[in-house]
Every structure is written in structure tokens, then in C-alpha cells.
Amino acid sequence: MRTRGVLFDVDGTLVDSGYIHAVCWWQALRQHGHDIPTALIHRSVGMGGDQLVPHVLGKAADDMDADELSALIASHDALYATYWDRLQPLPGARELVRRCHDAGLSTVLASSASSTELGVLRAVLDLDDVLDHVTSSDDSEASKPDPGLVEVALDKAGLQPHEMVFLGDSVWDVQAAAKAGVECLGVECGGTSEAELREAGATDVFRNPADLLERWAHTPLGTSQKGHDA
């Protein structure tokens, strides 16, 4: 079957924000009395906050109630908001989404960001004229690696899992895509290695969106029914 659409993760895939999130989670956790190595936090970025916090805290999260979790997530969000005006697209991000649109592929931002944060990311990307659909954390109660948001994105696009490709930067993206039955391509620009992404199930891995564009003809996007010749 030919590819008919692309689901794009945003943080770390299209926007250079992965390490910023890691630092903001590190600071928020410290504000709430938890000293967690930044490397562990970074490897967990890509999960929603509701899953990242228990993941990095381990047993220490057992005594945390819903109000404490919400307060910690709010601390991260407030810290991250101070970086909004400095966020930048990753190399080739805008060009890749536009290329997909011009090739006749349905383009969907499959983000687990809040609706407010997603608005900021969309402004950074400046691609609303070529986006067919978007998702936010408001669309699913469960965050990645749960497949809920991927399934919502598929539903919005009106396509079947075998007709879509997911592009993400974390193992949690790959796992969420796999659970939804969607092929996942990985990018290393969020800070996760090719080996880790492939081990999680990514069928191919690129340095960044620009690298994918350079290799377009040999990807499921370039061989799609309506795709352009390289």
C-alpha cells in the first residue's frame, strides 16, 4: 500500500526543544525536592508529563498524589514558557512538511503538547497553510508511549494505519506508533541515537528533517503514489 499521509511529532522532531524540556523538567523536579540526573530526564522526554514524572522518580512517585503531580507539571510548563520566544525549527523541518504537502500527502501534527503550547509551536513552524490536521493533549487522556494520540491523528486524517507514516525523535514515539500499527521513521535531532530508535522499531533513521529530504526518493514518502520524483 502507498503512503497517503504523515504524522509529525513536533518537540525534538520539527522544533529544537528536546534538551530545553529536559532542563526544565530537571529544574521543576528540584523545586519539588527531587534531584534527578538530567541524562535520565532527557531519555524520558517524549513521554507526556503524566508518564515522565513517575518514570523518572520510580518508587518515589508512589507517594505522590494527583495534586502534587499536577503542581510539578505546572512548574515545568512555567519554566518552559520562558523559552518560547527562543524556539527554532530544526534543519529542514519547514521544507519537509511543505514537500509532503506538495506531494499530495495528508500532513498531521501529532503533538501531545497542551493547546496553548501547541499554538506557540505552530507559530514557530509557520506552516498552518500546509497542515491538514493537528492534535494536542486535549485530544487524548493518555500520552505517549500510549497510542491514543496517534489513533486520534489517524481518525482526524481519515486514514488507516498502513496508509500513514509517523516521524518522531524518541523511543516513546516509535512505541506509540507501533502500538497503533503505524510505521515509524526516526530522527536523531532530539538526542536519541539511531541504534536506540532502530531497536525500538523505527524502520529507518535520519539525522534531521533535512537529511530525510536529501534521501526523499528512498523513503516511504518519496515512493508514495502521489509523491514527486527526487
C-alpha positions, 0 to 999 in steps of 0.5 A, spaced: 500 500 500 502 507 498 503 512 503 497 517 503 499 521 509 504 523 515 504 524 522 509 529 525 511 529 532 513 536 533 518 537 540 525 534 538 522 532 531 520 539 527 522 544 533 529 544 537 526 543 544 528 536 546 534 538 551 530 545 553 524 540 556 529 536 559 532 542 563 526 544 565 523 538 567 530 537 571 529 544 574 521 543 576 523 536 579 528 540 584 523 545 586 519 539 588 525 536 592 527 531 587 534 531 584 534 527 578 540 526 573 538 530 567 541 524 562 535 520 565 530 526 564 532 527 557 531 519 555 524 520 558 522 526 554 517 524 549 513 521 554 507 526 556 508 529 563 503 524 566 508 518 564 515 522 565 514 524 572 513 517 575 518 514 570 523 518 572 522 518 580 520 510 580 518 508 587 518 515 589 512 517 585 508 512 589 507 517 594 505 522 590 498 524 589 494 527 583 495 534 586 502 534 587 503 531 580 499 536 577 503 542 581 510 539 578 507 539 571 505 546 572 512 548 574 515 545 568 510 548 563 512 555 567 519 554 566 518 552 559 514 558 557 520 562 558 523 559 552 518 560 547 520 566 544 527 562 543 524 556 539 527 554 532 525 549 527 530 544 526 534 543 519 529 542 514 523 541 518 519 547 514 521 544 507 519 537 509 512 538 511 511 543 505 514 537 500 509 532 503 504 537 502 506 538 495 506 531 494 499 530 495 500 527 502 495 528 508 500 532 513 498 531 521 501 534 527 501 529 532 503 533 538 501 531 545 503 538 547 497 542 551 493 547 546 496 553 548 503 550 547 501 547 541 499 554 538 506 557 540 509 551 536 505 552 530 507 559 530 514 557 530 513 552 524 509 557 520 506 552 516 498 552 518 497 553 510 500 546 509 497 542 515 491 538 514 490 536 521 493 537 528 492 534 535 494 536 542 493 533 549 486 535 549 485 530 544 487 524 548 487 522 556 493 518 555 500 520 552 505 517 549 508 511 549 500 510 549 497 510 542 491 514 543 494 520 540 496 517 534 489 513 533 486 520 534 491 523 528 489 517 524 481 518 525 482 526 524 486 524 517 481 519 515 486 514 514 488 507 516 494 505 519 498 502 513 496 508 509 500 513 514 507 514 516 509 517 523 516 521 524 518 522 531 525 523 535 524 518 541 523 511 543 516 513 546 514 515 539 516 509 535 512 505 541 506 509 540 506 508 533 507 501 533 502 500 538 497 503 533 500 499 527 503 505 524 510 505 521 515 509 524 521 513 521 526 516 526 530 522 527 536 523 531 535 531 532 532 530 539 538 526 542 536 519 541 541 515 537 539 511 531 541 504 534 536 506 540 530 508 535 532 502 530 531 497 536 525 500 538 522 499 531 523 505 527 524 502 520 529 507 518 533 513 521 535 520 519 539 525 522 534 531 521 528 533 517 533 535 512 537 529 511 530 525 510 529 530 504 536 529 501 534 521 501 526 523 499 526 518 493 528 512 498 523 513 503 516 511 504 514 518 502 518 519 496 515 512 493 508 514 495 503 514 489 502 521 489 509 523 491 514 527 486 520 524 483 527 526 487 
